[in-house]
Amino acid sequence: MAQRISRASVGGDEDALSCPSPLAPDKGATALDLVYQAADVFRGMEKHARETEARAQSICASALEGLRLAEMRAEAAEQAQRELIVTAERKLQHACQALEQARSCIEAQKDKLTAVELRAEVAEADARQAKEALALVEEAIRKRLLCANPDVGVRLTAVA
């Protein structure tokens, strides 16, 4: 390893993967040093790839959890909406039934009122007829009974 570091520093400003100058005395050592450098680069790339993969997996897991929670909230909202719709439909049915009962009651009351009005008209007609019959009876009594016996007319007016 020390040999690798010393060989890498020999190049100075050159790139880590650049080819050594043809004047290098030990080409085997330079090649070995390049292999070590390449291995270090590959290890760095592998480490970076593992870290990137770990971050990606973490982001995916977090996104998946967020999606799962969002789906649960959406399902809960849909369930609540279904329950509200069922409740609203039930209340609407009760309201319709109450309205229909009220209509039936009103119709029944109208029918009763009409019947009462007809009975009242019949009673009024009967009362008029009875009054007219009474008036005829009174007149007949006056004409027939009072005219036949004039003293009775005086006594009837005194009693009345």
C-alpha positions in Angstrom: 0.0 0.0 0.0 2.8 2.4 0.9 4.3 1.5 -2.4 1.1 2.3 -4.2 0.9 5.7 -2.4 4.5 6.5 -3.3 4.0 5.5 -6.9 0.8 7.6 -7.1 2.6 10.7 -5.8 5.4 10.2 -8.4 3.1 11.2 -11.2 2.5 14.7 -9.6 -0.1 16.7 -11.5 -1.1 13.8 -13.7 -4.5 12.3 -13.6 -5.0 9.2 -11.4 -5.9 7.1 -14.4 -3.5 8.6 -16.9 -0.8 6.5 -18.5 2.7 6.8 -17.1 5.4 8.3 -19.1 7.4 6.0 -21.2 10.5 7.0 -19.2 9.2 5.2 -16.1 11.9 2.8 -14.9 9.7 0.1 -13.4 6.7 -0.6 -15.7 5.5 -3.6 -13.7 5.3 -1.4 -10.5 3.5 1.3 -12.5 1.0 -1.2 -13.9 0.4 -2.6 -10.4 -0.1 0.9 -9.1 -2.6 1.6 -11.8 -4.5 -1.6 -10.9 -4.6 -0.5 -7.3 -5.9 2.9 -8.3 -8.5 1.4 -10.6 -9.5 -0.9 -7.7 -9.8 2.1 -5.4 -11.9 3.9 -8.0 -14.2 0.9 -8.4 -14.5 0.5 -4.6 -15.5 4.2 -4.4 -18.0 3.7 -7.2 -19.4 0.6 -5.6 -19.7 2.4 -2.2 -21.3 5.4 -3.9 -23.7 3.0 -5.8 -24.6 1.3 -2.5 -25.2 4.6 -0.8 -27.3 5.8 -3.7 -29.2 2.5 -3.7 -29.8 2.8 0.0 -31.1 6.3 -0.4 -33.3 5.3 -3.2 -34.7 2.4 -1.2 -35.3 4.7 1.7 -37.1 7.2 -0.6 -39.1 4.4 -2.1 -40.1 3.0 1.3 -41.0 6.5 2.5 -43.0 7.1 -0.7 -44.7 3.7 -0.3 -45.6 4.5 3.3 -47.0 7.9 2.3 -49.0 6.2 -0.5 -50.4 3.6 1.9 -51.4 6.4 4.4 -53.0 8.4 1.6 -54.9 5.3 0.4 -56.1 4.7 4.0 -57.2 8.3 4.3 -59.0 8.1 0.9 -60.8 4.9 1.9 -61.8 6.5 5.2 -63.1 9.5 3.4 -65.0 7.3 0.9 -66.5 5.3 3.8 -67.5 8.5 5.6 -69.1 9.8 2.4 -71.0 6.5 1.9 -72.3 6.7 5.5 -73.3 10.4 5.0 -75.2 9.4 1.8 -77.0 6.5 3.6 -77.9 8.8 6.5 -79.1 11.5 4.1 -81.2 9.0 2.1 -82.7 7.7 5.3 -83.6 11.2 6.5 -85.0 12.0 3.1 -87.2 8.9 3.2 -88.5 9.8 6.7 -89.2 13.3 5.5 -91.0 12.0 2.4 -93.1 9.7 4.6 -93.9 12.5 7.0 -94.9 14.7 4.1 -97.1 12.0 2.7 -98.7 11.5 6.1 -99.3 15.3 6.4 -100.9 15.3 3.0 -103.1 12.4 3.9 -104.1 14.2 7.2 -104.9 17.4 5.3 -107.0 15.6 2.8 -108.8 13.8 5.6 -109.4 17.0 7.4 -110.7 18.6 4.1 -113.1 15.7 3.7 -114.3 16.1 7.3 -114.7 19.8 6.9 -116.7 19.3 3.7 -118.9 16.8 5.4 -119.4 19.1 8.4 -120.3 22.0 6.0 -122.8 19.8 4.2 -124.4 18.7 7.5 -124.5 22.4 8.6 -126.2 23.3 5.3 -128.7 20.5 5.7 -129.3 21.5 9.3 -129.8 25.1 8.3 -132.3 24.0 5.6 -134.0 21.8 8.1 -134.2 24.7 10.6 -135.6 26.9 7.9 -138.2 24.3 7.0 -139.0 23.8 10.7 -139.3 27.6 11.1 -141.6 27.9 8.1 -143.7 24.9 9.3 -143.9 26.5 12.8 -145.0 29.8 11.2 -147.6 27.9 9.2 -148.8 26.1 12.3 -149.0 29.4 14.2 -150.9 31.0 11.5 -153.3 28.1 11.1 -153.9 28.2 14.9 -154.6 31.9 14.8 -156.9 31.7 11.8 -158.8 28.6 12.7 -158.8 28.5 16.5 -158.8 32.2 17.3 -161.3 33.1 14.7 -163.8 30.5 15.8 -163.6 31.6 19.4 -162.7 35.3 19.8 -162.2 35.0 23.6 -159.4 32.4 23.2 -157.4 34.9 21.1 -157.4 37.4 23.9 -156.4 34.8 26.4 -153.6 33.5 24.2 -152.1 37.0 23.7 -152.3 37.5 27.5 -150.5 34.2 28.1 -147.8 35.0 25.5 
